[in-house]
Amino acid sequence: MVFEVVFAAALGVAFFCWGVRILLRPHLLPEQFRYLVRAARAWGAGTVLLGIALLADAVRASGGPEWTERVRGVLLLAAAALTVVALVAAVVDRRRARRGARRAE
């Protein structure tokens, strides 16, 4: 039980820090998001929310208040929506770039 709480808390802090890094420095991202600053920031915000949800999960598992379970659910839904929107934006942008390269030939 203690290992699960510590592991969830560590993952939550790691995801939170990674998301803050993405939000503050969107130009230091993988190739898919390099030129899509808004998509990168949406992906970073989703990662931050995922980190907070994991921390809420760790608090709930360690005997915290029951409302953290509801907060965790809302945060996970918001994180999933932001991450999916960012990934769809990256895919659409890559397709547009490929089509533009084909038309230029």
C-alpha positions, 0 to 999 in steps of 0.5 A: 500500500505504501509503495503504491502511494509513493509511486503514484505521488512520484509519477504525479510530480514527474508528470506535473514537472514535465507538463510545466516544462512543456508549457514554458518551453514549447519550442523544445518538443518532439518533431510532431509539436515543434511548430504547433505552439497551441497544440504543444501548450494543450499537451502540456496542460493535459500533462499537468492535469494528469500529474495533479490527478495522480497526486489526488489519487495518491492522497485518496489512497493514503486515506485522504478525503473522499472528494479527491476521487471526484476531483481526480475523475474531472481532472482525468477527463480534462487531461484526456481531452486536452491530450487528444486535441493536441495529438489530433492537431499534430496529425492534421498539421502533418497531413497538411504539410505532406499534401503541401509538399506533394502539390509543390512538386 
